[in-house]
Amino acid sequence: MENNIIEIVKLRIAKSNDDIYRYAELVSDLEFLREQNPQLFHTKELSERYDEIWMKLEILNACALSEWEECGRPKNFDEIWKEKYIKDAQNLLQELIVFMSEA
């Protein structure tokens, strides 16, 4: 996989799991990574594996955003994010980094 794209994603990940807003933005951007860079996942298996990881990221994102909305869209959702979601977000983002490094 192209190292420059991996490095860009790693930088975005490093800045994106601290709060729900950055995480949501990253997940949204990652949705189109494969389409924008078709050379990254040059086999069906790689594409499918990327889709699986992205779907897990999106499910976590949807759960967190749903709770954020249920709480009245507070500007400070950090406590809930850190209590309930950040560990899973970090694990999934690490899974993505490993996958992209090996692909």
C-alpha positions in Angstrom: 0.0 0.0 0.0 1.2 3.5 -0.7 3.1 4.7 2.3 2.1 8.3 2.0 -1.6 7.5 2.3 -0.9 5.2 5.2 1.0 8.0 7.0 -1.8 10.5 6.3 -4.3 8.1 7.7 -2.1 7.5 10.8 -1.8 11.2 11.4 -5.5 11.7 11.1 -6.1 8.7 13.5 -3.7 10.1 16.1 -5.8 13.3 16.2 -9.2 11.7 15.8 -10.0 9.4 18.7 -10.0 12.0 21.5 -13.5 13.2 20.8 -16.6 12.2 19.0 -16.5 15.0 16.5 -13.1 14.2 15.1 -13.8 10.5 15.2 -17.1 11.0 13.3 -15.3 13.2 10.7 -12.6 10.6 10.2 -15.0 7.7 9.8 -16.9 9.8 7.3 -13.7 10.5 5.3 -12.6 6.8 5.5 -15.9 5.8 3.9 -14.5 7.1 0.5 -10.9 6.1 0.9 -11.2 3.0 -1.2 -13.1 4.8 -4.0 -10.7 7.7 -4.1 -7.7 5.5 -4.1 -8.6 2.3 -6.0 -4.9 1.2 -6.1 -4.8 0.8 -2.3 -7.0 -2.4 -2.2 -6.1 -4.1 -5.4 -7.7 -7.5 -4.6 -11.2 -8.4 -3.6 -10.0 -9.8 -0.3 -8.3 -6.5 0.6 -11.4 -4.5 -0.3 -13.6 -6.7 1.7 -11.4 -6.6 4.7 -11.2 -2.8 4.5 -15.0 -2.7 4.3 -15.3 -4.9 7.4 -13.1 -2.7 9.5 -14.8 0.5 8.2 -18.2 -1.0 9.1 -17.1 -1.6 12.6 -15.8 2.0 12.8 -19.2 3.2 11.5 -21.2 1.1 13.9 -19.3 2.6 16.8 -19.7 6.0 15.3 -23.5 5.5 14.9 -23.9 4.3 18.5 -21.9 7.3 19.9 -23.7 9.8 17.8 -27.1 8.3 18.7 -26.3 8.7 22.4 -24.9 12.2 21.7 -28.3 13.1 20.1 -30.3 11.5 22.9 -28.3 13.6 25.4 -29.4 16.8 23.6 -26.3 17.2 21.5 -24.2 18.6 24.3 -21.1 20.5 23.3 -19.1 18.6 25.9 -19.7 14.9 25.3 -16.1 14.1 26.3 -16.9 12.3 29.5 -19.3 9.9 27.9 -17.1 9.4 24.9 -14.1 8.6 27.2 -16.2 6.4 29.5 -18.0 4.4 26.9 -16.4 4.6 23.4 -12.8 5.7 23.3 -11.3 2.3 24.1 -13.2 0.6 21.3 -12.4 3.5 18.9 -8.7 3.2 19.7 -8.8 -0.6 19.2 -10.6 -0.3 15.9 -8.3 2.4 14.6 -5.3 0.3 15.6 -6.8 -2.6 13.7 -7.1 -0.3 10.7 -3.5 0.8 11.0 -2.2 -2.7 11.2 -4.4 -3.8 8.2 -3.2 -0.9 6.1 0.5 -1.5 7.0 0.2 -5.1 6.0 -2.0 -4.6 2.8 
